[in-house]
Amino acid sequence: MSKPRRGSNAKKILNWRGTCPICNRKSVKILWTAIQNERSIKVCKHCGN
């Protein structure tokens, strides 16, 4: 049975999918924050953990 509202909160955020600035993966979810050079940036799940 599928879940029709899966990821609906993520899709409300602008630019939620793109290229990760750390690992350069393309077309991934950019929802997690990481601190780099005393600034917080949005990164993919693999770089955010």
NORVENMO-V439402 format. One record per residue. PSI is psi in radians with two decimals (999 if undefined). Layout:
((PSI) (PSI))
//
This chain:
((2.18) (2.80) (1.90) (-0.36) (0.33) (2.17) (0.22) (-0.56) (-0.64) (-0.61) (-0.18) (-0.34) (2.33) (2.50) (0.81) (-0.24) (2.33) (-2.64) (2.28) (2.28) (-0.29) (-0.92) (-0.09) (0.50) (2.46) (2.55) (0.83) (2.86) (2.25) (1.40) (-0.26) (2.62) (2.51) (2.66) (2.17) (2.14) (0.76) (0.38) (2.57) (2.32) (2.72) (2.27) (3.04) (3.07) (-0.65) (-0.63) (-0.37) (-0.31) (999))
//
